[in-house]
Amino acid sequence: MNDTKLKYVRLKAYNEIILFPMLLEHSTFEHLNPISAGFCYIDDCKVSCFGRSVSLNIHSMEDDTKIATKQVFGIDAMLALL
């Protein structure tokens, strides 16, 4: 597994995930109305999402990993998770 931890937010309007480095705060994206947020690791064909954002006071959602994996690696990688 890649040991580089990233942060992410999931946007309500587009149901898309934004990945960003740890040095930024989740609240930087507050104006985009995120519906979930947390941390993630990127592996060979999977983006594993987990945790919560303290600055936004929201948690990761169960399907964030599926959506992030599809966005980064494509539909085949997402379907492999099912």
Order of alpha helices (4+ residues) and beta strands (2+ residues): beta-beta-beta-beta-beta-beta-alpha-alpha
